[in-house]
Amino acid sequence: MKKFCQRIGGFKKALQRTVEDWLAAAGASLVTYGVYQIYIPAGWITAGVFLLITAVLWSRGMAGEGQ
């Protein structure tokens, strides 16, 4: 039981570190899906824009420029 509780604690810490990323990904997915429902090509463009923004933010974070 102790080992199980330690693993759950580790999972909670990992989730707390990444919750903002998961929420941003979910929000981008929902916005893209909503645009896709209105006009299909615009949904693909929206998805591409979100991926470009994600790539820029991720590269800045990896290079240490975002701090």
C-alpha positions in Angstrom: 0.0 0.0 0.0 2.9 2.4 0.8 4.4 1.9 -2.7 1.0 2.6 -4.3 0.6 5.8 -2.3 4.1 6.9 -3.4 3.3 6.3 -7.0 0.0 8.3 -6.7 2.0 11.1 -5.1 4.5 11.1 -8.0 1.6 11.2 -10.4 0.0 14.1 -8.7 3.3 16.1 -8.8 3.7 15.4 -12.5 0.1 16.4 -13.1 0.6 19.7 -11.2 3.7 20.5 -13.3 1.9 20.0 -16.6 -1.7 21.0 -15.9 -1.3 24.3 -17.7 0.0 22.5 -20.8 -2.9 20.1 -20.8 -5.5 22.9 -20.4 -3.9 24.9 -23.2 -3.9 21.8 -25.5 -7.6 21.1 -24.6 -8.6 24.7 -25.3 -6.8 24.8 -28.6 -8.4 21.5 -29.6 -11.9 22.8 -28.7 -11.4 26.1 -30.6 -10.1 24.2 -33.6 -13.1 21.8 -33.5 -15.5 24.7 -33.2 -14.0 26.5 -36.2 -14.0 23.2 -38.1 -17.7 22.8 -37.5 -18.4 26.2 -39.0 -16.1 26.0 -42.0 -13.8 23.0 -42.6 -10.8 24.7 -44.3 -10.7 27.3 -41.6 -10.5 24.5 -39.0 -7.4 23.2 -40.6 -5.9 26.6 -40.8 -6.7 27.2 -37.1 -5.0 23.9 -36.2 -1.9 24.9 -38.2 -1.7 28.3 -36.4 -2.0 26.6 -33.0 0.8 24.2 -33.9 3.0 27.0 -35.1 2.4 29.0 -31.9 3.1 25.8 -29.8 6.4 25.3 -31.7 7.5 28.8 -31.1 6.6 28.7 -27.4 8.3 25.3 -27.0 11.5 26.4 -28.8 11.7 29.5 -26.6 11.3 27.4 -23.5 13.9 24.9 -24.6 16.4 27.7 -25.4 15.7 29.4 -22.1 14.4 32.6 -23.7 11.0 32.5 -22.1 12.3 33.3 -18.6 
